[in-house]
Amino acid sequence: MADKRVVIVTGAGSGIGEATARLLSEGGHHVVASGRRAEPLRRLARETGALAYPSDVGEPDAADGLVQAALGAHGRVDGVVLNAGIGRGGAVGDLTLRDWDEVMRTNLTGPLLLLRAAIPHLLDSKGAVVAVASVSALRNGTSNAPYATSKAALLQLCRSVAVDYGRQGVRANIVCPGWVRTEMADRRMARFAEEADLRDGGVDAAYAEATRPLPQGRPGEPREIAEAIGWLLSPAASYVNGAVLTVDGGATALDPGALAFGFRIAPRGDEDSAASR
């Protein structure tokens, strides 16, 4: 890939996508930033020089238009960061088909459509793809069926690119973050704070409790995930293809069966239950 690369970043209006767009722009690269909300993208464009392209890449015409916008502005596509995603909860017997379809459309079909539009140009540039999945692609939690399934499928979609196009010079890798302080995670933590009666500490207390058992004992910051994405896009990762990189503070290194030796674990809702400590 050229020293100054042209990279499409989806979900760039906030969180990991925004941090990635800023990191790449700081490195002198050309960023084409996509997302459903126009104003955050316009702010990003003003502050970084990125090209803002508000769109819903779950629509075929939008995915094609995003690639054409990158080509029109810069004449090439060297990288794609598949970061746009949503979360919906539910166990298999409880979730609605509407939630299932919405999650799959955003988290899986959108990446497929964008990859289909971008592959010919990535072949020309011998470019790279990074998909932002989740530790939920590797480990599951309660009432997480649609999100975890979509992220596991995204992982294999990206690996399919690595396998099918690797000999032609295209690399595709996957980043699996754990808890990261983003708008989407903040909303989940706000609900957790209410459910766990952590109102005094709010979102900060919820993050602290959720990440206390982790080896690093804290949530990640979007920039930390962006650094991993930037490396995977770069020539420094030239022989990394089809890899799954966990950026999770050590979460997936833990044996859940050993947690009780270091923490007191009790069900919530019992009168004599206690928070993990």
Secondary structure, DSSP 8 states (H G I E B T S, - for coil): --SS-EEEESSTTSHHHHHHHHHHHHTT-EEEEEES-HHHHHHHHHHH--EEEE--TTSHHHHHHHHHHHHHHHS---EEEE-------B-TTT--HHHHHHHHIIIIIHHHHHHHHHHHHHHHHT-EEEEE--GGGTS--TTBHHHHHHHHHHHHHHHHHHHHHGGGT-EEEEEEE-SB-SHHHHHHHHHHHHHTT-TTTHHHHHHHHHHTTSSS-S-B-HHHHHHHHHHHHSGGGTT--S-EEEESTTGGG--GGGHHHHS----TT-TT-----
